[in-house]
Amino acid sequence: MANYVCAVCAYEYDPEVGDPDGGIAPGTPFEDIPDDWVCPVCGATKDQFDLEEG
């Protein structure tokens, strides 16, 4: 599973960790996160995340 990085604050979404505080269970691929989810650090929307390269 790929990691995604917030273009606003550089928060890295790791699918192995998920976002338990945001209701996203560990093991949830970024593509399966609801569209209304926002970055837990800065509140950026899901479309402001980029696939981590490398």
mmJSON file of the N, C-alpha and C atoms, coordinates in Angstrom:
{"data_MODEL":{"atom_site":{
"group_PDB":["ATOM","ATOM","ATOM","ATOM","ATOM","ATOM","ATOM","ATOM","ATOM","ATOM","ATOM","ATOM","ATOM","ATOM","ATOM","ATOM","ATOM","ATOM","ATOM","ATOM","ATOM","ATOM","ATOM","ATOM","ATOM","ATOM","ATOM","ATOM","ATOM","ATOM","ATOM","ATOM","ATOM","ATOM","ATOM","ATOM","ATOM","ATOM","ATOM","ATOM","ATOM","ATOM","ATOM","ATOM","ATOM","ATOM","ATOM","ATOM","ATOM","ATOM","ATOM","ATOM","ATOM","ATOM","ATOM","ATOM","ATOM","ATOM","ATOM","ATOM","ATOM","ATOM","ATOM","ATOM","ATOM","ATOM","ATOM","ATOM","ATOM","ATOM","ATOM","ATOM","ATOM","ATOM","ATOM","ATOM","ATOM","ATOM","ATOM","ATOM","ATOM","ATOM","ATOM","ATOM","ATOM","ATOM","ATOM","ATOM","ATOM","ATOM","ATOM","ATOM","ATOM","ATOM","ATOM","ATOM","ATOM","ATOM","ATOM","ATOM","ATOM","ATOM","ATOM","ATOM","ATOM","ATOM","ATOM","ATOM","ATOM","ATOM","ATOM","ATOM","ATOM","ATOM","ATOM","ATOM","ATOM","ATOM","ATOM","ATOM","ATOM","ATOM","ATOM","ATOM","ATOM","ATOM","ATOM","ATOM","ATOM","ATOM","ATOM","ATOM","ATOM","ATOM","ATOM","ATOM","ATOM","ATOM","ATOM","ATOM","ATOM","ATOM","ATOM","ATOM","ATOM","ATOM","ATOM","ATOM","ATOM","ATOM","ATOM","ATOM","ATOM","ATOM","ATOM","ATOM","ATOM","ATOM","ATOM","ATOM","ATOM","ATOM"],
"id":[1,2,3,4,5,6,7,8,9,10,11,12,13,14,15,16,17,18,19,20,21,22,23,24,25,26,27,28,29,30,31,32,33,34,35,36,37,38,39,40,41,42,43,44,45,46,47,48,49,50,51,52,53,54,55,56,57,58,59,60,61,62,63,64,65,66,67,68,69,70,71,72,73,74,75,76,77,78,79,80,81,82,83,84,85,86,87,88,89,90,91,92,93,94,95,96,97,98,99,100,101,102,103,104,105,106,107,108,109,110,111,112,113,114,115,116,117,118,119,120,121,122,123,124,125,126,127,128,129,130,131,132,133,134,135,136,137,138,139,140,141,142,143,144,145,146,147,148,149,150,151,152,153,154,155,156,157,158,159,160,161,162],
"type_symbol":["N","C","C","N","C","C","N","C","C","N","C","C","N","C","C","N","C","C","N","C","C","N","C","C","N","C","C","N","C","C","N","C","C","N","C","C","N","C","C","N","C","C","N","C","C","N","C","C","N","C","C","N","C","C","N","C","C","N","C","C","N","C","C","N","C","C","N","C","C","N","C","C","N","C","C","N","C","C","N","C","C","N","C","C","N","C","C","N","C","C","N","C","C","N","C","C","N","C","C","N","C","C","N","C","C","N","C","C","N","C","C","N","C","C","N","C","C","N","C","C","N","C","C","N","C","C","N","C","C","N","C","C","N","C","C","N","C","C","N","C","C","N","C","C","N","C","C","N","C","C","N","C","C","N","C","C","N","C","C","N","C","C"],
"label_atom_id":["N","CA","C","N","CA","C","N","CA","C","N","CA","C","N","CA","C","N","CA","C","N","CA","C","N","CA","C","N","CA","C","N","CA","C","N","CA","C","N","CA","C","N","CA","C","N","CA","C","N","CA","C","N","CA","C","N","CA","C","N","CA","C","N","CA","C","N","CA","C","N","CA","C","N","CA","C","N","CA","C","N","CA","C","N","CA","C","N","CA","C","N","CA","C","N","CA","C","N","CA","C","N","CA","C","N","CA","C","N","CA","C","N","CA","C","N","CA","C","N","CA","C","N","CA","C","N","CA","C","N","CA","C","N","CA","C","N","CA","C","N","CA","C","N","CA","C","N","CA","C","N","CA","C","N","CA","C","N","CA","C","N","CA","C","N","CA","C","N","CA","C","N","CA","C","N","CA","C","N","CA","C","N","CA","C","N","CA","C"],
"label_alt_id":[null,null,null,null,null,null,null,null,null,null,null,null,null,null,null,null,null,null,null,null,null,null,null,null,null,null,null,null,null,null,null,null,null,null,null,null,null,null,null,null,null,null,null,null,null,null,null,null,null,null,null,null,null,null,null,null,null,null,null,null,null,null,null,null,null,null,null,null,null,null,null,null,null,null,null,null,null,null,null,null,null,null,null,null,null,null,null,null,null,null,null,null,null,null,null,null,null,null,null,null,null,null,null,null,null,null,null,null,null,null,null,null,null,null,null,null,null,null,null,null,null,null,null,null,null,null,null,null,null,null,null,null,null,null,null,null,null,null,null,null,null,null,null,null,null,null,null,null,null,null,null,null,null,null,null,null,null,null,null,null,null,null],
"label_comp_id":["MET","MET","MET","ALA","ALA","ALA","ASN","ASN","ASN","TYR","TYR","TYR","VAL","VAL","VAL","CYS","CYS","CYS","ALA","ALA","ALA","VAL","VAL","VAL","CYS","CYS","CYS","ALA","ALA","ALA","TYR","TYR","TYR","GLU","GLU","GLU","TYR","TYR","TYR","ASP","ASP","ASP","PRO","PRO","PRO","GLU","GLU","GLU","VAL","VAL","VAL","GLY","GLY","GLY","ASP","ASP","ASP","PRO","PRO","PRO","ASP","ASP","ASP","GLY","GLY","GLY","GLY","GLY","GLY","ILE","ILE","ILE","ALA","ALA","ALA","PRO","PRO","PRO","GLY","GLY","GLY","THR","THR","THR","PRO","PRO","PRO","PHE","PHE","PHE","GLU","GLU","GLU","ASP","ASP","ASP","ILE","ILE","ILE","PRO","PRO","PRO","ASP","ASP","ASP","ASP","ASP","ASP","TRP","TRP","TRP","VAL","VAL","VAL","CYS","CYS","CYS","PRO","PRO","PRO","VAL","VAL","VAL","CYS","CYS","CYS","GLY","GLY","GLY","ALA","ALA","ALA","THR","THR","THR","LYS","LYS","LYS","ASP","ASP","ASP","GLN","GLN","GLN","PHE","PHE","PHE","ASP","ASP","ASP","LEU","LEU","LEU","GLU","GLU","GLU","GLU","GLU","GLU","GLY","GLY","GLY"],
"label_asym_id":["A","A","A","A","A","A","A","A","A","A","A","A","A","A","A","A","A","A","A","A","A","A","A","A","A","A","A","A","A","A","A","A","A","A","A","A","A","A","A","A","A","A","A","A","A","A","A","A","A","A","A","A","A","A","A","A","A","A","A","A","A","A","A","A","A","A","A","A","A","A","A","A","A","A","A","A","A","A","A","A","A","A","A","A","A","A","A","A","A","A","A","A","A","A","A","A","A","A","A","A","A","A","A","A","A","A","A","A","A","A","A","A","A","A","A","A","A","A","A","A","A","A","A","A","A","A","A","A","A","A","A","A","A","A","A","A","A","A","A","A","A","A","A","A","A","A","A","A","A","A","A","A","A","A","A","A","A","A","A","A","A","A"],
"label_entity_id":["1","1","1","1","1","1","1","1","1","1","1","1","1","1","1","1","1","1","1","1","1","1","1","1","1","1","1","1","1","1","1","1","1","1","1","1","1","1","1","1","1","1","1","1","1","1","1","1","1","1","1","1","1","1","1","1","1","1","1","1","1","1","1","1","1","1","1","1","1","1","1","1","1","1","1","1","1","1","1","1","1","1","1","1","1","1","1","1","1","1","1","1","1","1","1","1","1","1","1","1","1","1","1","1","1","1","1","1","1","1","1","1","1","1","1","1","1","1","1","1","1","1","1","1","1","1","1","1","1","1","1","1","1","1","1","1","1","1","1","1","1","1","1","1","1","1","1","1","1","1","1","1","1","1","1","1","1","1","1","1","1","1"],
"label_seq_id":[1,1,1,2,2,2,3,3,3,4,4,4,5,5,5,6,6,6,7,7,7,8,8,8,9,9,9,10,10,10,11,11,11,12,12,12,13,13,13,14,14,14,15,15,15,16,16,16,17,17,17,18,18,18,19,19,19,20,20,20,21,21,21,22,22,22,23,23,23,24,24,24,25,25,25,26,26,26,27,27,27,28,28,28,29,29,29,30,30,30,31,31,31,32,32,32,33,33,33,34,34,34,35,35,35,36,36,36,37,37,37,38,38,38,39,39,39,40,40,40,41,41,41,42,42,42,43,43,43,44,44,44,45,45,45,46,46,46,47,47,47,48,48,48,49,49,49,50,50,50,51,51,51,52,52,52,53,53,53,54,54,54],
"pdbx_PDB_ins_code":[null,null,null,null,null,null,null,null,null,null,null,null,null,null,null,null,null,null,null,null,null,null,null,null,null,null,null,null,null,null,null,null,null,null,null,null,null,null,null,null,null,null,null,null,null,null,null,null,null,null,null,null,null,null,null,null,null,null,null,null,null,null,null,null,null,null,null,null,null,null,null,null,null,null,null,null,null,null,null,null,null,null,null,null,null,null,null,null,null,null,null,null,null,null,null,null,null,null,null,null,null,null,null,null,null,null,null,null,null,null,null,null,null,null,null,null,null,null,null,null,null,null,null,null,null,null,null,null,null,null,null,null,null,null,null,null,null,null,null,null,null,null,null,null,null,null,null,null,null,null,null,null,null,null,null,null,null,null,null,null,null,null],
"Cartn_x":[0.844,0.0,0.888,0.478,1.279,0.959,1.97,1.79,1.457,0.686,0.336,0.751,1.179,1.683,0.824,0.477,-0.299,0.562,0.067,0.807,0.857,0.012,-0.038,0.951,0.924,1.739,2.741,2.754,3.686,3.348,2.126,1.694,1.681,2.188,2.233,1.18,0.252,-0.729,-0.107,0.021,0.568,-0.594,-0.93,-2.084,-1.931,-0.722,-0.535,-0.954,-0.88,-1.254,-2.689,-3.105,-4.428,-4.477,-5.661,-5.884,-6.962,-6.577,-7.572,-8.382,-7.742,-8.456,-9.481,-9.228,-10.138,-11.117,-11.107,-12.036,-11.572,-10.279,-9.734,-8.904,-9.358,-8.703,-7.36,-6.417,-5.155,-5.428,-4.623,-4.799,-5.71,-6.169,-7.071,-6.263,-6.34,-5.651,-6.21,-5.352,-5.764,-6.983,-7.042,-8.133,-9.48,-9.451,-10.691,-11.153,-10.383,-10.784,-11.948,-12.959,-14.084,-13.606,-14.302,-13.913,-13.995,-14.758,-14.878,-13.827,-12.927,-11.828,-10.902,-10.325,-9.368,-8.093,-7.012,-5.723,-5.87,-5.383,-5.532,-4.65,-3.691,-2.791,-3.288,-3.63,-3.953,-5.359,-6.093,-7.459,-7.578,-6.48,-6.526,-7.419,-8.055,-8.936,-8.134,-8.792,-8.14,-7.487,-8.084,-7.526,-6.245,-5.841,-4.6,-3.437,-3.63,-2.582,-1.984,-0.684,0.035,0.661,0.727,1.383,2.847,3.328,4.73,5.594,6.582,7.489,8.646,9.098,10.288,10.01],
"Cartn_y":[-1.186,0.0,1.247,2.226,3.439,4.473,5.253,6.382,7.624,8.519,9.789,10.919,12.041,13.169,14.396,15.092,16.327,17.406,18.018,19.071,20.364,20.494,21.715,21.663,20.566,20.52,19.378,18.522,17.391,16.228,16.203,15.038,13.836,12.708,11.494,10.511,10.157,9.128,7.772,6.974,5.621,4.647,3.9,2.993,1.91,1.551,0.544,1.078,2.4,3.045,3.55,4.049,4.647,5.994,6.404,7.626,7.309,6.546,6.114,7.268,8.407,9.552,10.114,9.897,10.371,9.306,8.148,7.083,6.192,6.262,5.429,4.309,3.074,1.927,1.626,1.096,0.632,-0.376,-0.303,-1.204,-0.652,0.599,1.205,1.918,1.448,2.151,3.566,4.49,5.88,5.984,5.168,5.209,4.873,4.145,3.723,4.679,5.739,6.728,7.537,7.837,8.652,10.009,10.519,11.78,12.979,12.862,13.998,13.985,13.017,12.966,14.149,14.686,15.788,15.452,16.122,15.947,16.208,15.286,15.476,16.592,17.06,18.116,19.501,19.665,21.013,21.168,20.059,20.144,20.185,19.936,19.907,18.763,18.943,17.908,16.787,15.673,14.478,14.743,15.628,15.897,16.735,17.157,17.906,17.004,15.699,14.735,14.195,13.95,13.42,12.079,11.202,9.908,10.146,9.489,9.624,8.895,9.568,8.964,8.296,7.166,6.548,5.364],
"Cartn_z":[0.0,0.0,0.0,-0.749,-0.909,0.163,0.502,1.412,0.601,1.196,0.568,1.501,0.905,1.673,1.41,2.49,2.382,1.748,0.673,-0.033,0.772,1.779,2.576,3.741,4.519,5.742,5.797,4.782,4.678,5.62,6.189,6.956,6.026,6.507,5.7,6.187,5.298,5.62,5.343,6.384,6.276,6.434,5.381,5.453,6.513,6.877,7.915,9.284,9.458,10.724,10.665,9.5,9.352,10.057,10.452,11.233,12.261,13.312,14.298,14.9,15.14,15.706,14.718,13.417,12.386,11.904,12.581,12.228,11.1,10.752,9.673,10.298,10.127,10.752,10.112,10.907,10.325,9.208,8.156,7.022,5.935,6.089,5.107,4.021,2.764,1.676,1.512,1.085,0.91,0.004,-1.027,-1.99,-1.343,-0.225,0.44,1.535,1.78,2.778,2.207,3.023,2.529,1.996,0.993,0.361,1.301,2.376,3.3,4.414,4.391,5.358,5.118,6.192,6.071,6.821,6.454,7.101,8.6,9.441,10.883,11.445,10.669,11.138,10.736,9.445,8.961,8.395,8.242,7.736,6.227,5.513,4.051,3.58,2.448,1.913,1.253,1.053,0.504,-0.857,-1.663,-2.99,-2.935,-1.743,-1.597,-1.166,-1.274,-0.961,-2.253,-2.215,-3.379,-3.02,-4.005,-3.829,-3.503,-2.448,-2.075,-3.091,-3.581,-4.568,-3.844,-4.402,-3.873,-3.054],
"occupancy":[1.0,1.0,1.0,1.0,1.0,1.0,1.0,1.0,1.0,1.0,1.0,1.0,1.0,1.0,1.0,1.0,1.0,1.0,1.0,1.0,1.0,1.0,1.0,1.0,1.0,1.0,1.0,1.0,1.0,1.0,1.0,1.0,1.0,1.0,1.0,1.0,1.0,1.0,1.0,1.0,1.0,1.0,1.0,1.0,1.0,1.0,1.0,1.0,1.0,1.0,1.0,1.0,1.0,1.0,1.0,1.0,1.0,1.0,1.0,1.0,1.0,1.0,1.0,1.0,1.0,1.0,1.0,1.0,1.0,1.0,1.0,1.0,1.0,1.0,1.0,1.0,1.0,1.0,1.0,1.0,1.0,1.0,1.0,1.0,1.0,1.0,1.0,1.0,1.0,1.0,1.0,1.0,1.0,1.0,1.0,1.0,1.0,1.0,1.0,1.0,1.0,1.0,1.0,1.0,1.0,1.0,1.0,1.0,1.0,1.0,1.0,1.0,1.0,1.0,1.0,1.0,1.0,1.0,1.0,1.0,1.0,1.0,1.0,1.0,1.0,1.0,1.0,1.0,1.0,1.0,1.0,1.0,1.0,1.0,1.0,1.0,1.0,1.0,1.0,1.0,1.0,1.0,1.0,1.0,1.0,1.0,1.0,1.0,1.0,1.0,1.0,1.0,1.0,1.0,1.0,1.0,1.0,1.0,1.0,1.0,1.0,1.0],
"B_iso_or_equiv":[0.0,0.0,0.0,0.0,0.0,0.0,0.0,0.0,0.0,0.0,0.0,0.0,0.0,0.0,0.0,0.0,0.0,0.0,0.0,0.0,0.0,0.0,0.0,0.0,0.0,0.0,0.0,0.0,0.0,0.0,0.0,0.0,0.0,0.0,0.0,0.0,0.0,0.0,0.0,0.0,0.0,0.0,0.0,0.0,0.0,0.0,0.0,0.0,0.0,0.0,0.0,0.0,0.0,0.0,0.0,0.0,0.0,0.0,0.0,0.0,0.0,0.0,0.0,0.0,0.0,0.0,0.0,0.0,0.0,0.0,0.0,0.0,0.0,0.0,0.0,0.0,0.0,0.0,0.0,0.0,0.0,0.0,0.0,0.0,0.0,0.0,0.0,0.0,0.0,0.0,0.0,0.0,0.0,0.0,0.0,0.0,0.0,0.0,0.0,0.0,0.0,0.0,0.0,0.0,0.0,0.0,0.0,0.0,0.0,0.0,0.0,0.0,0.0,0.0,0.0,0.0,0.0,0.0,0.0,0.0,0.0,0.0,0.0,0.0,0.0,0.0,0.0,0.0,0.0,0.0,0.0,0.0,0.0,0.0,0.0,0.0,0.0,0.0,0.0,0.0,0.0,0.0,0.0,0.0,0.0,0.0,0.0,0.0,0.0,0.0,0.0,0.0,0.0,0.0,0.0,0.0,0.0,0.0,0.0,0.0,0.0,0.0],
"pdbx_formal_charge":[null,null,null,null,null,null,null,null,null,null,null,null,null,null,null,null,null,null,null,null,null,null,null,null,null,null,null,null,null,null,null,null,null,null,null,null,null,null,null,null,null,null,null,null,null,null,null,null,null,null,null,null,null,null,null,null,null,null,null,null,null,null,null,null,null,null,null,null,null,null,null,null,null,null,null,null,null,null,null,null,null,null,null,null,null,null,null,null,null,null,null,null,null,null,null,null,null,null,null,null,null,null,null,null,null,null,null,null,null,null,null,null,null,null,null,null,null,null,null,null,null,null,null,null,null,null,null,null,null,null,null,null,null,null,null,null,null,null,null,null,null,null,null,null,null,null,null,null,null,null,null,null,null,null,null,null,null,null,null,null,null,null],
"auth_seq_id":[1,1,1,2,2,2,3,3,3,4,4,4,5,5,5,6,6,6,7,7,7,8,8,8,9,9,9,10,10,10,11,11,11,12,12,12,13,13,13,14,14,14,15,15,15,16,16,16,17,17,17,18,18,18,19,19,19,20,20,20,21,21,21,22,22,22,23,23,23,24,24,24,25,25,25,26,26,26,27,27,27,28,28,28,29,29,29,30,30,30,31,31,31,32,32,32,33,33,33,34,34,34,35,35,35,36,36,36,37,37,37,38,38,38,39,39,39,40,40,40,41,41,41,42,42,42,43,43,43,44,44,44,45,45,45,46,46,46,47,47,47,48,48,48,49,49,49,50,50,50,51,51,51,52,52,52,53,53,53,54,54,54],
"auth_comp_id":["MET","MET","MET","ALA","ALA","ALA","ASN","ASN","ASN","TYR","TYR","TYR","VAL","VAL","VAL","CYS","CYS","CYS","ALA","ALA","ALA","VAL","VAL","VAL","CYS","CYS","CYS","ALA","ALA","ALA","TYR","TYR","TYR","GLU","GLU","GLU","TYR","TYR","TYR","ASP","ASP","ASP","PRO","PRO","PRO","GLU","GLU","GLU","VAL","VAL","VAL","GLY","GLY","GLY","ASP","ASP","ASP","PRO","PRO","PRO","ASP","ASP","ASP","GLY","GLY","GLY","GLY","GLY","GLY","ILE","ILE","ILE","ALA","ALA","ALA","PRO","PRO","PRO","GLY","GLY","GLY","THR","THR","THR","PRO","PRO","PRO","PHE","PHE","PHE","GLU","GLU","GLU","ASP","ASP","ASP","ILE","ILE","ILE","PRO","PRO","PRO","ASP","ASP","ASP","ASP","ASP","ASP","TRP","TRP","TRP","VAL","VAL","VAL","CYS","CYS","CYS","PRO","PRO","PRO","VAL","VAL","VAL","CYS","CYS","CYS","GLY","GLY","GLY","ALA","ALA","ALA","THR","THR","THR","LYS","LYS","LYS","ASP","ASP","ASP","GLN","GLN","GLN","PHE","PHE","PHE","ASP","ASP","ASP","LEU","LEU","LEU","GLU","GLU","GLU","GLU","GLU","GLU","GLY","GLY","GLY"],
"auth_asym_id":["A","A","A","A","A","A","A","A","A","A","A","A","A","A","A","A","A","A","A","A","A","A","A","A","A","A","A","A","A","A","A","A","A","A","A","A","A","A","A","A","A","A","A","A","A","A","A","A","A","A","A","A","A","A","A","A","A","A","A","A","A","A","A","A","A","A","A","A","A","A","A","A","A","A","A","A","A","A","A","A","A","A","A","A","A","A","A","A","A","A","A","A","A","A","A","A","A","A","A","A","A","A","A","A","A","A","A","A","A","A","A","A","A","A","A","A","A","A","A","A","A","A","A","A","A","A","A","A","A","A","A","A","A","A","A","A","A","A","A","A","A","A","A","A","A","A","A","A","A","A","A","A","A","A","A","A","A","A","A","A","A","A"],
"auth_atom_id":["N","CA","C","N","CA","C","N","CA","C","N","CA","C","N","CA","C","N","CA","C","N","CA","C","N","CA","C","N","CA","C","N","CA","C","N","CA","C","N","CA","C","N","CA","C","N","CA","C","N","CA","C","N","CA","C","N","CA","C","N","CA","C","N","CA","C","N","CA","C","N","CA","C","N","CA","C","N","CA","C","N","CA","C","N","CA","C","N","CA","C","N","CA","C","N","CA","C","N","CA","C","N","CA","C","N","CA","C","N","CA","C","N","CA","C","N","CA","C","N","CA","C","N","CA","C","N","CA","C","N","CA","C","N","CA","C","N","CA","C","N","CA","C","N","CA","C","N","CA","C","N","CA","C","N","CA","C","N","CA","C","N","CA","C","N","CA","C","N","CA","C","N","CA","C","N","CA","C","N","CA","C","N","CA","C","N","CA","C"],
"pdbx_PDB_model_num":[1,1,1,1,1,1,1,1,1,1,1,1,1,1,1,1,1,1,1,1,1,1,1,1,1,1,1,1,1,1,1,1,1,1,1,1,1,1,1,1,1,1,1,1,1,1,1,1,1,1,1,1,1,1,1,1,1,1,1,1,1,1,1,1,1,1,1,1,1,1,1,1,1,1,1,1,1,1,1,1,1,1,1,1,1,1,1,1,1,1,1,1,1,1,1,1,1,1,1,1,1,1,1,1,1,1,1,1,1,1,1,1,1,1,1,1,1,1,1,1,1,1,1,1,1,1,1,1,1,1,1,1,1,1,1,1,1,1,1,1,1,1,1,1,1,1,1,1,1,1,1,1,1,1,1,1,1,1,1,1,1,1]
}}}
